[in-house]
Amino acid sequence: MSDVTLFALLILIIVVFGVVVYFILREDKKQNSPGATLRNQEGSMEQKLKCSQCGLDFPASEMITYENRYVCGGCKTSFVQRLREGVSLSATTHFGGFWIRLGAEFIDIILILIIDWGIKLIINLFLPVMVQAHGKPAFGPGYWIYMLVNLSLSFFYFTWFIAKYGATLGKMACGIKVVGADGSNIGYGRAVGRYFSKFLSGIILCIGYFMIGSDSEKRALHDRICNTRVVYK
């Protein structure tokens, strides 16, 4: 494959990557905007809100509000009962600690490495990733394509699963999920921000991760930045 063809292929991948990110962020803006509505039985438009307790969407007319938290009819009784008993809302939440989150991260890394290995094999069938040049290993024509796909894989894996389901496969296996401060699922925009904030937690000698052990709500640095929590389902 010529250098011109390889360059064109790289440009195409970058463009596709950018378009996908654009639509993800646009969808997140739609979901979190006040204009997110649904039609009631009379045919008029009614705002759709997310319950902070169960995470499901309901018409605004079926929700109650308490300190910026929306609660649906099904969760209202238990929610009000806890308030009457003087129970702190944060006290009723079981936050995921350092070790369970580390275990979930380990599972995610193993899964990504397996997928990454398969992608490398496929690319290598068409374009060699590594070649021999003057008796020494060197980057082949498929190397940069592999690196781009490799970086994209991690990005889409963590942001899409967190935004869509509130948990990666590793977190699902460990029974934990990522939520906002009000207990609701986070959107794509905040999932992207959380993904890049995790690098900041790591580059400062992982101090950002160790903060989990000293925080009352088990928040890492990236949780503080993005106002998220990791809780048991």
C-alpha positions in Angstrom: 0.0 0.0 0.0 1.4 3.4 -1.0 2.1 6.2 1.4 -0.7 8.3 -0.2 -3.3 5.5 0.3 -2.1 5.0 3.9 -2.4 8.7 4.6 -5.9 8.9 3.2 -6.9 5.9 5.3 -5.6 7.6 8.4 -7.5 10.8 7.6 -10.7 8.8 7.0 -10.4 7.1 10.4 -9.8 10.5 12.1 -12.8 12.0 10.4 -15.0 9.1 11.4 -13.7 9.3 14.9 -14.5 13.1 15.1 -18.0 12.6 13.6 -18.8 9.9 16.2 -17.6 12.1 19.1 -19.7 15.0 17.7 -22.9 13.0 17.6 -22.3 11.5 21.0 -21.9 14.9 22.6 -24.9 16.3 20.7 -27.0 13.4 21.9 -25.9 14.1 25.5 -26.9 17.7 25.1 -30.3 16.7 23.9 -30.8 14.3 26.8 -29.8 16.8 29.4 -31.5 19.9 28.0 -34.7 21.2 29.5 -36.3 20.5 26.1 -36.3 16.8 26.6 -40.1 16.2 26.5 -42.8 13.6 25.9 -46.4 13.8 24.9 -49.1 13.2 27.6 -52.5 11.7 26.9 -53.9 15.1 25.9 -51.2 15.4 23.2 -49.3 18.3 24.8 -45.6 18.2 25.4 -44.4 17.4 28.9 -40.9 17.4 30.3 -39.2 14.1 30.9 -37.1 13.8 34.1 -35.0 11.1 35.6 -35.7 9.7 39.1 -32.7 10.1 41.4 -33.5 6.8 43.2 -34.3 4.3 40.4 -32.7 6.1 37.5 -35.8 5.7 35.2 -37.4 8.5 33.2 -40.9 9.8 34.1 -43.1 12.8 33.1 -42.5 15.8 35.3 -46.1 15.7 36.6 -45.4 12.3 38.2 -42.3 13.5 40.1 -41.7 15.2 43.4 -38.7 17.5 44.0 -36.5 17.7 47.1 -33.2 19.6 47.1 -32.7 19.3 43.4 -33.5 15.6 43.5 -36.4 14.2 41.4 -38.3 11.2 42.8 -40.9 9.2 41.0 -44.2 7.9 42.4 -42.8 4.4 42.9 -39.9 5.6 45.0 -41.7 8.4 46.8 -42.9 6.4 49.8 -39.6 5.0 50.8 -37.8 8.3 50.1 -40.2 10.3 52.3 -40.0 7.7 55.0 -36.2 8.1 55.1 -36.6 11.9 55.4 -39.1 11.5 58.3 -36.7 9.2 60.1 -34.0 11.7 59.8 -31.7 9.4 57.8 -29.1 11.2 55.7 -29.5 10.5 52.0 -25.8 9.9 51.6 -25.9 7.4 54.6 -28.3 5.2 52.6 -25.9 4.9 49.7 -23.3 2.2 49.7 -20.2 3.7 47.9 -17.7 1.5 46.1 -14.3 1.6 47.8 -10.8 1.4 46.5 -10.4 -2.4 46.2 -13.7 -3.2 44.5 -13.0 -0.4 42.0 -9.5 -1.7 41.4 -10.9 -5.2 40.7 -13.4 -3.7 38.2 -10.6 -1.8 36.5 -8.5 -5.0 36.3 -11.3 -6.8 34.6 -11.7 -4.0 32.1 -8.0 -3.9 31.3 -8.0 -7.7 30.7 -11.0 -7.4 28.3 -9.4 -4.4 26.4 -6.1 -6.3 26.1 -7.9 -9.3 24.6 -9.9 -7.1 22.1 -6.7 -5.2 21.3 -4.8 -8.4 20.6 -7.5 -9.5 18.2 -7.5 -6.1 16.4 -3.8 -6.2 16.0 -4.0 -9.7 14.4 -6.6 -8.5 12.0 -4.6 -5.4 11.0 -1.5 -7.5 10.6 -3.2 -9.7 8.1 -3.4 -6.7 5.7 -0.7 -4.3 6.8 2.3 -5.4 8.9 2.5 -3.6 12.2 6.2 -4.3 12.8 8.8 -5.0 10.1 12.5 -5.8 9.9 14.7 -2.9 8.7 18.4 -3.5 8.4 18.1 -6.4 10.8 16.2 -4.4 13.4 12.5 -4.2 14.2 10.8 -1.1 12.9 7.3 0.3 12.6 5.4 -1.1 9.7 2.7 0.6 7.6 0.0 -0.7 9.9 1.5 0.6 13.1 -0.1 4.0 13.2 -3.5 2.6 12.2 -3.2 0.1 15.0 -2.2 2.8 17.5 -5.2 5.0 16.5 -7.6 2.1 16.8 -6.0 1.1 20.1 -6.5 4.6 21.6 -10.0 4.8 20.2 -10.9 1.4 21.7 -10.2 2.5 25.2 -12.0 5.9 24.8 -15.2 4.4 23.4 -15.2 1.5 25.8 -15.1 3.6 28.9 -17.2 6.5 27.7 -20.0 4.6 25.9 -20.5 2.0 28.7 -20.5 4.5 31.5 -22.9 6.9 29.6 -25.2 4.2 28.4 -25.3 1.7 31.3 -23.6 3.6 34.1 -20.9 0.8 34.3 -18.3 -0.9 32.2 -18.3 -4.7 32.0 -15.8 -4.8 34.8 -18.0 -2.6 37.0 -21.1 -4.7 36.1 -19.2 -7.8 37.2 -18.4 -6.2 40.5 -21.9 -4.9 41.1 -21.0 -1.2 41.0 -21.9 1.8 38.8 -21.1 5.4 38.2 -23.8 8.0 39.0 -24.2 11.7 39.5 -24.4 13.4 42.9 -28.2 13.0 42.8 -27.9 9.3 42.0 -28.9 9.6 38.4 -27.0 8.3 35.4 -24.4 10.6 33.8 -24.5 11.5 30.1 -22.0 11.2 27.4 -20.5 14.6 28.0 -19.6 13.9 31.6 -18.5 10.4 30.7 -16.0 11.9 28.3 -14.8 14.4 30.9 -14.4 11.7 33.5 -12.4 9.5 31.1 -9.8 12.3 30.5 -9.9 13.3 34.2 -8.7 9.8 35.1 -5.4 10.6 33.5 -5.0 13.5 35.9 -5.6 11.1 38.8 -2.9 8.8 37.5 -0.1 11.2 36.5 0.2 12.6 40.0 1.6 9.4 41.3 -1.9 7.9 41.5 -2.7 10.2 44.4 -6.0 10.9 42.7 -7.0 7.3 43.1 -5.7 7.0 46.7 -8.1 9.8 47.6 -10.8 7.2 47.5 -9.6 5.8 50.9 -9.9 9.2 52.7 -13.1 10.5 51.2 -16.5 10.0 53.0 -18.1 9.2 49.6 -15.2 7.2 48.2 -14.5 9.8 45.5 -11.3 9.8 43.5 -10.0 13.0 42.0 -11.8 12.5 38.7 -15.0 11.9 40.7 -14.6 15.3 42.4 -13.8 17.0 39.1 -16.9 15.6 37.3 -19.1 15.4 40.4 -19.7 11.7 40.2 -19.9 8.8 42.6 -19.3 5.1 42.4 -22.0 3.1 44.2 -23.2 -0.5 44.6 -26.2 -1.3 42.5 
